[in-house]
Each structure stands twice: as structure tokens, then as C-alpha cells.
Amino acid sequence: MPTKRDRIAEDATAQRLLNLAFIFNTTTRPLTTDEIISDTDLGYGSGNRESDVRKFRRDRQKLAEQGFEIVCADGDGTAENEASSWVLDRARTFATAGIITNDDASILADAIDEYLSASLTPLRAPLMRARAKILELVRAGDAPQQQAAGGPAAQDGAEQTMLDIVWLAFSLRRALTFSYTNGHGGHSRRSVAIYGIFSHEGATYIVGFDDAAQAVRTFRVDRMERALRPGKRYEIPASFDIHAYLFLPFDFGDGEAVEASFSLPGAYLPENLMPITHGRGALTRAEDGSLVWTVSVRDLDAAAALAFGHARDGMRPVAPVELIARWNALIEKAVANHVAR
């Protein structure tokens, strides 16, 4: 009969195997042996390197027995070089043919289609990939790979996998721990309770409470290199408003942030200005009845261009003087181009 110590050891092994399966499915780059065996969150990092190396080797073998193949990424073909880096062999992992019949595959694909047609789920992308994989395995790639209505467009595989994990953690309300590279090339590990997700100019961002900063922060999904399994539960604060974190064209610039003001017709209701303001900044009413939008900007040229783009809506720059000067320059350029025609 298994002892309590045996059960604890089995639980620890199962936890490591789950963690390995998760991070290798989400990483966007090969992971080195030292990265794995020094990571206490994965279940290694005992301080005895040789012991952890052997443990990692046994864990790879156990995962391989379940159809999850972690292989050497260095091209030398050997798994004995423990200084190597490692990747998931996606071509071989869970790729055994003949497990299900054509009829079974059709039933599964129809069930996925029916579910997706009736449900707005963050699991849409992984379910569609599972559907395609099922049909590919039993029909040798000859089956039609049609998408269910509203299916997502194909994206880069690594980024899409990470995005799937982000949506899963968000839908389960579980904090996500991941490796992150910021815009300056700095690397860090973050643990974030995701409060919201949005896109800007083709990139996807998450907003959430960052344990390291002890504050709400924004992260780009394509800069997340690998993730651990979703962890502790959390609740999204009732006061959280994602509009406060959405980007505007003038948010990106090398200069210091300055307060800029724009006037808008008083007939506008504040809530009707959401497409322009994204809920950012402050709206006040001037003595003449017009609305004044005040917001921090980093790029005055982009701020002037935003106002110019909404000139027909009655939007005008008010301050600072430099913003007005750049607005006037845009007008002069537009007039000159019109006269030149």
C-alpha cells in the first residue's frame, strides 16, 4: 500500500509534468536545461544540480510516454547533452494516427461547430485548431478545413498559443505568471491578475494587477515568452475601467508627457465622445457651453493630427501653444497641397 511519502512524491511529479507541459506549449523560444532545473516554480531548483538534471530527464521520458515529446533544439540529435536547449516537437506530440475513426472525427468536428455557433467563448481559437487537427489526422489532410462562422483569422503560431493561454487565464480568473521582455529589452518574470484585454494597431495587450509593481500595468502579448499554469484566483475590482488604459495615437513619443486641451461643441454628450477620448482624461464645460477635453500627451504632432482628423466634428486644440502651432502647420500643409492640385 502506498505510504504518505509515496503519495506526496507522486503528487510532486504530477505537478512538475503539468508545469512542463504547460510552459513548453506556451513558450515562444527554446528553454535551456539550466532555465528548467533552476526554476522552483516548476518543481526543480533543489540546489543539487545533478539531481535536478536526472529529474528533468525522467520527466521528459514520462511525458513522452503520454505522447508529449520534448526534444533537443540544438540540432545535434542527442538528448544526453544536458547543456542543450529544449522545445516541444509539435509534429509528433499527440499526432498518433488511427486513434479515432472518420465517423468519430466528424462527430467531434460537428460538436465543436455547434458549440462555437451558439457560444461566445475565449476558447474559440484552440477549439478550432483541435478541430482542424482531428480532421487532419484521420483524413490525411484531404478533408476540408472550413472554419465555423466567426472563426479567427490565422495568426503566428507562437503568439496565438500565448493568446489562447491569456484568454484561458482571463476566463478562469486565474493569475498568470509569465516571462516578459519590455520595449527596452529588459527581461523579468511577472505574475498578473488579468483585468482586461484589448488590441491596438495589430498588437494585443493585457491590463491587470502586477504583483511585482503592486499596481495595474499593461503588457504586450507578443512580448510574453512563456507562461506557467494559471495560479491563484482573483476578482476584477468593480471600479476597474479598461478605457483608462486604452492607447491613443499621442501616447507614444520620446518627450515628457504634457497636459493638452481640446475644445469640442457643447452639443456633444460626454458619453458620445468615447470614440475620440476612449474615456481618457477629463471633460469639463467652459463658460461658453463648449466641452474641454484635457489629457496627457507625449507626441504633440500626433495630438495635432488627431484634432485635425476630427476638425469636421468641431474639435480644436486649446493648449499648449506648441500644440496650436502644429495644428496650424497641418492646416497650411493641407491648403498648400490643395492649391498645388
N, C-alpha and C positions, 0 to 999 in steps of 0.2 A: 504494500500500500504506500503511495507517495507520501513523504513526510512534508511538513510545513515548509522546510527549507527547499525541497524539490519544487513545490508549487510556486514559491517565490522566484526561484531561478527560471521556471518555465514562463512565468508572467513577465520577467525582465527580458527574456529572449523574445517573446512575442511583441513586447513594446519596441525593442530595437528593430525587429523585422518590419513592423508597421512604419516606424520612422524612416528607415532606409527606403522602403517602397515609396513613401510619400515624397521625400526630398529628391530622389532620383527621377521621379516622374515630373517634378516641377522645376528642376534646375535648368538653367539656360547655358551651362558650361560644364566641362568635366570637373569632377571633385577629386582632390588628391587624397592619398592614403592618410597623410598627416591631418588634413582637414577633418576627415571622418573620425579617426581614432582619438583625436583630442577634444571632440565635442561631447561634453557631458549631457547636453540636451538630447542627444541621440542615444545615449546609454553607454558610451565609452568613457574615455578620459579618466581611467582608473589611476593613472600615474605610472603604470607598468606598461611600457610601450609594446614589448613583445607579446604580452598577454592580450592587449587590445588588438594587435595585428592578427593574432590567431583567432580571436573572437570575430573580427570582421570577415576573415576568410571563411569561417564556419557559417556565418550569417549569409554570405553570398551563396554558399552551397545550398543552404536551406531554402533561400528564395528561388534559386534555380530549379529546385525540385518542385516548386509550385508554379513554374513557368515564367518567373520574373528574372530575366537574365541581366546581371550587372557584369560588364566586360571591361577589359583594359582598353583605354583610349589612345595609348601611345603608339600603336601600330606595330609593336614587336611580337604580338601574338601570345605573350606569356602572361599568366596570372600570378606567377611566382615573384615578379618584380614588385615588391611591396612599396617601392617609392613611386609607383605609377599613379596615373590619374584614371578615373573610372566613369563610365557612362552607362545608361540603360540602353540595351540593344533592343530598340523598338521593333525591328523587323522580326525578331524571334520571340519576343515576350508575348505570351498568350496568343501565339499565332498557329497553334496546332490545328490542322485541318481535320475534318471528319467528326468533330465532337458533336455537331448538331446537323440535322438533315435540312434539305431545302425547305421542306414544309415548316419545320421549326423556325428557320430563319425568317420566312415570310410572316409567320405569326408574330414573332418578336418585332419585326420592322413595322407591321401594321399597328401593333400595340403602341410603339413609340410615336408613330404618326398621329394616332388618335389622341394620345396624351398631350402631345405638343399642340395640336389644333385646338384643344379645349383648355389649355393652361398656360399662363404667363409665368414661366419658371426660369430661374437663373441657371438651371441645369440643361437648357436647350442645346448649347454648343456641344458638351460632352455626350449627350444622348444622340445627337445627330452623327457624331463621329463613331459612336458604338454601332449605330445602325449601319453606317457605311462599311464598317469593319466586318460585321456579321455577314452581310451580303457578299463582300469581297472574298471571305474565306470559303464560303460554300459554293460560290458560283465562279470562282477563279477570275474575278474581276470583270466578268461579262455582263453582270446584272446592271440594270440602270441605276445610277447613283442619284436619283432625284431627291430634292430637298422637300421637306414638309413646308407648307405655306409659312412664310415669315422667317425661314431659317436664316442664320447668319452667313454673311459672305466669308469665303476662306481667308484666313489670316496666317501670318507667320506662326509655325507650329509651336515654337518655344513660348512666344508671347501669349498665344491663345491658351496654351496649357496653364500658364500662370494666371491668366484672366479667369479661367474656369475655377481655379483654386480660390481666387479672390472672391468670386461670386458665391462659391460654396461657403466660405467662412462668413461672408456677409449674411447669407440667407439663414445660416445656423446661429448667427450672433455669437460667434466664437472668435476670440482674438487670434490674429495671425502673426507668427514670428517668421521673419524673412531676412535674407542678406540684401543689402541695398548699396548702390553706387550713386552718389549725388552728382549734380551737374559739374562739380569741380574734380571728379574722380576719386573722392573720398569713400572708403568702404566702412560699413557699420552693420550691426545686427539690430533690427528693430522688432518690437512687439506692439502691434497696433490693433485696437478695437475699431473696426471699420464702421463709420457712421454714414458714409455716402460714397457714391461712385459717379464720376462724370467724365466727359470727353471734351478735349479742346484741340483743334487743329490736327486731328488724326491720332492723338495720344490719349490714353485712358489714365485717369488719376483716381486715387482713393483719398478720402478725408477721414481722419479718425484720431482717437486719443492715443498718443505715442508715449509708451512707458518711459522711454529714455528722456524725453523732453518734459514729461508730465504736463503736456498741453496738446491741443488739437493741431495736427500738422497734415500737410498734403504730400503725397508721394506718387511718382510716375510708375505705372505698372511695368513698362519696358525697362526700368532700371532695377527691378527686383530680380535677383539672380536665382534664388532657390528659397523654398519655404518649408517650414516644419508643419506637422499636422496642426489644424486649428486647436487652440487651447481653451483657456478659461472663458466662461460665459460673460456676457455684458449686456447692458441695456443702453439704447440710444437716448440721450437726455431729451426731454420734451422741448427744451429751449434750443436744441440744435437746428440751424437753418443752413442748408448747403449753399444757398445763394451767397452767403457771406464769403464763400471760399472759391466761387467760380472765377475764372480768369477773364480779364478784359484786355483788349489789344495793347493798352498802355502799361500793363503790369510788368512787361519785360524790357529792361533797359539797364545801362551801366550807371546811370546817375542816381543821386539820392532822391527818395520819394518827396514830392511836394504836394501841397493841397491845391487842387484846381477846382474852379467853379464854372458851371454852365447854366444858362437860363433856358427855360422851356415854357411854352404857352400855359397860362393858368387854367385853360380848359381841360388839360390832362388830369386824370385822377392818378395819384401815385402808383396804384396797382397796375395801371395801364402802361406805365413806363418800364415794367420789368424787362421787356426785351432789350432795352437800352442799358439800364442800370444793373441788371442781374441782382437787384436787391442790395447792391453795394453802396457805401457812402451814406450821406444824409440828404434828405429833401426838406427844404423849408419854403415858406411862401413869402415873397417880397411884398413891399408896401403897394406896388402897382398890381398885385394879384398874380404875377408870374411865379413859376416854381424855380427854385435854385437848387441844383444838384452839386454837392461838394464831395469830392472823393480824392484819395491819394493816387498820384500817377508817377511813373518812373520815366516814361517816354513822352515828352511833350509833342513831338511830331505825330506820334500815334494818337495822342489825345486830340490834337487839332484835326487829324484825319477822321476820327470818329464823329466829331461835331460836324465836320464838312459833309460827311455821309448822311447825316440826319438834318441837314440845313432845311430841307423841304418840310420837315416836321416842326420847324421853328426853333431848333436848337442852336444856341450861340455861346461862344466862350465869354467868360466874365473876368476871370483872373487865373493865374498871374498875367502880368503884362507880356511876358515872353510867349505865353500860350496864344494870346491875341495876335501877336506879331506873326506867329507861324500859321495861324488861321488866315491872316491877310495874305501871306505868301502863297498859300494854296489857292486863294481866290484869284490873285494876279496870274498865277500859272494857268489856271483854268481859262481865264479870259484871253490870255495870250495864245493858248492853243486853239481857242475858238476863232480868234481873228485870223490866225495863220491858215485856217482852212478856207 
